[in-house]
Amino acid sequence: MAEFDAYAADCRVHGSVDLGDARLTDLLNAAPEIVIRDARLTSLADGHEVAVPEITVALDELYAAVASGPRGDAARRIRTRVTRVRVELGPYRVEGALHGLPAGDPLGMVLRRPAWVPLTDATVTYGRGPDEVTDEVPTLLVNRELASSMRAVEGEAGVLRWEAINQQAGATRAVEPVRRADPGGLEPPAT
């Protein structure tokens, strides 16, 4: 059993989950729901807490989760390129380091990854009752499918395709990558 700490739309979720031999990221990316034992749900509205022995939560109801449990095979780790990003996730504002392959753009590559994306050295800011709370998290797994925006921090390049701005029209438009005949490459469309 591993400690589980997550961020849902109207509450924080705490408890424990059975990871088996998997990493939490692998578990979240593999299943549509997760069983949380000895769960405590803390309301964002007023901070009251509800305890339940076990609860099953659909993963599309969770915005983010704090990474816990095993980190994976150290022999498979590679050097990465890091981009600081800001992510809007429902009631949560997140900032953290997004990692990607050294030759690529980590922000551009996020759409080719599974839904749950790790950010390191993350901060999560949200309201709980009248208070603003900020959590500092070594590694936060964000559900990119629920992100309304994911942008590079000032001074960094890049925005996700659904945020590309058509500056002439002043409207937001989706920009899909153009596939080259070379199966290994993607390049942005000509504007």
C-alpha positions in Angstrom: 0.0 0.0 0.0 1.2 3.5 -0.8 0.1 6.9 0.5 -2.4 8.6 -1.9 -2.9 12.4 -2.0 -4.9 13.9 -4.8 -6.8 17.0 -5.9 -10.4 16.7 -7.0 -12.9 19.3 -8.2 -14.4 20.1 -4.8 -12.1 18.3 -2.3 -8.7 17.0 -1.5 -8.5 13.2 -1.4 -6.2 11.4 1.0 -5.8 7.7 1.7 -3.8 4.7 0.5 -3.8 2.7 -2.7 -2.5 -0.7 -3.7 0.2 -0.1 -6.4 1.5 -3.7 -6.6 4.8 -3.4 -8.4 3.7 -0.4 -10.5 4.5 3.3 -10.2 1.6 5.5 -9.4 1.9 7.1 -12.8 1.5 3.7 -14.5 -1.5 2.9 -12.4 -3.2 6.2 -13.1 -2.6 5.9 -16.9 -3.7 2.2 -17.0 -7.2 2.3 -15.3 -10.4 4.3 -15.5 -10.8 4.4 -11.7 -8.8 3.9 -8.5 -9.8 2.3 -5.2 -8.7 4.4 -2.2 -8.6 2.8 1.2 -9.0 4.7 4.5 -10.0 7.7 2.5 -10.4 11.2 3.9 -12.1 13.8 1.7 -11.4 17.4 2.7 -13.8 20.0 1.3 -12.4 23.0 -0.6 -15.6 25.0 0.4 -15.1 24.9 4.1 -12.4 22.5 5.1 -14.7 19.9 6.7 -13.5 16.3 6.4 -15.3 13.1 5.7 -13.7 9.7 6.3 -14.7 6.5 4.5 -13.1 3.0 4.7 -13.0 2.7 0.9 -14.0 4.7 -2.1 -13.7 4.2 -5.8 -12.9 7.3 -7.8 -13.1 7.7 -11.5 -9.7 9.1 -12.7 -11.4 11.7 -14.9 -12.6 13.3 -11.6 -9.0 13.9 -10.3 -7.0 16.9 -11.5 -3.7 15.9 -10.0 -2.0 13.5 -7.5 1.1 13.6 -5.5 3.6 11.0 -6.7 4.3 8.3 -4.2 5.6 4.8 -4.1 8.4 3.4 -6.3 10.1 5.8 -8.8 10.8 3.2 -11.5 13.9 1.6 -12.8 16.9 3.9 -12.3 18.8 2.2 -15.2 16.1 3.5 -17.6 16.4 7.2 -16.6 17.8 9.6 -19.2 18.9 13.2 -19.2 16.0 15.5 -19.9 15.3 19.0 -21.0 13.2 21.0 -18.5 10.6 23.7 -19.1 8.9 25.5 -16.2 5.1 25.5 -16.9 1.9 26.9 -15.4 -1.1 24.7 -15.5 -4.8 25.7 -14.9 -6.7 22.6 -13.5 -10.2 23.5 -12.4 -9.8 25.3 -9.0 -6.0 24.6 -8.9 -3.1 26.7 -10.3 0.0 24.6 -10.7 3.6 25.6 -11.5 6.3 23.0 -12.0 9.1 21.6 -14.2 8.0 19.5 -17.2 10.7 17.1 -18.5 11.2 15.9 -22.0 13.7 14.5 -24.4 16.9 16.7 -24.8 16.3 17.2 -28.5 12.6 18.1 -28.2 10.3 20.7 -26.7 8.9 19.2 -23.5 5.7 21.3 -23.8 5.2 20.3 -27.4 5.7 16.6 -26.5 3.1 16.6 -23.7 0.2 15.8 -26.1 2.0 12.6 -27.2 2.3 11.4 -23.6 -0.3 9.5 -21.6 -2.9 11.6 -19.7 -1.0 11.7 -16.4 2.1 13.9 -16.8 4.7 14.4 -14.0 5.9 17.8 -13.0 8.8 18.1 -10.5 9.4 20.9 -7.9 5.7 21.8 -8.2 3.5 24.2 -6.3 -0.3 23.9 -6.2 -2.3 26.9 -5.2 -6.1 26.8 -4.4 -8.8 28.1 -2.2 -10.1 26.3 0.9 -12.9 28.3 2.4 -11.7 32.0 2.6 -8.0 31.0 2.7 -5.6 30.5 -0.2 -3.5 27.4 0.3 -0.2 26.6 -1.4 1.3 23.1 -1.4 4.9 22.4 -2.4 5.2 19.0 -4.0 8.4 17.2 -5.1 6.6 15.4 -8.0 3.0 16.1 -9.0 1.1 14.0 -11.6 -1.3 16.3 -13.5 -4.2 15.0 -15.5 -3.5 16.9 -18.8 -7.0 15.9 -20.1 -8.5 18.2 -17.5 -6.1 21.1 -17.9 -7.7 24.2 -19.3 -4.2 25.6 -20.1 -0.6 24.6 -19.9 1.9 27.3 -20.7 5.5 27.9 -20.4 6.5 30.2 -17.6 7.6 33.7 -18.7 10.7 33.6 -20.7 10.1 30.0 -21.9 8.7 29.3 -25.4 5.6 27.4 -26.2 1.9 26.8 -25.6 -0.2 23.7 -26.2 -2.0 23.4 -29.5 -5.4 24.3 -28.1 -4.0 27.6 -26.8 -2.3 28.8 -30.0 -3.4 32.4 -30.7 -4.3 33.6 -34.2 -2.9 37.0 -33.7 -4.5 38.5 -36.8 -8.0 37.4 -35.9 -7.5 37.7 -32.1 -9.2 34.3 -31.6 -8.0 31.1 -30.2 -7.7 28.2 -32.7 -6.4 24.7 -32.5 -3.2 24.1 -34.4 -2.6 20.5 -35.3 0.9 19.3 -36.1 1.6 18.5 -39.8 2.9 15.0 -40.4 5.8 14.7 -42.7 6.5 11.7 -45.0 9.3 10.9 -42.5 7.3 8.8 -39.9 9.6 10.0 -37.1 8.9 13.7 -37.4 6.3 16.3 -36.7 6.7 19.9 -37.7 4.4 22.8 -37.0 2.1 24.0 -39.9 3.2 27.0 -41.9 1.3 30.2 -40.9 
